[in-house]
Each structure stands twice: as C-alpha cells, then as structure tokens.
Amino acid sequence: MLLSIRFSVVQNVRKWWEGFGKDLEDDIEANS
C-alpha cells in the first residue's frame, strides 16, 4: 500500500516537473 502511494506521488511530481521544466526553459530562452 505504501509503495503504491509513493508511486502515485512520483507520477504526479514527474508530471508537475515536466510542466515546470518547460516553463523554466521558455523563461530562459526569453531572457537570453
């Protein structure tokens, strides 16, 4: 049970991080 909770958290963090990373890259390109 604990493992499945951790797995779902990792999935959510990965989705959030991908979106965040894209925004960050766009900001860097815009500022350079």
Number of C-alpha atoms within 10 A of each C-alpha: 6 6 8 9 10 11 12 11 12 12 12 12 12 12 12 11 12 12 11 12 12 11 12 12 11 11 11 10 9 8 7 5
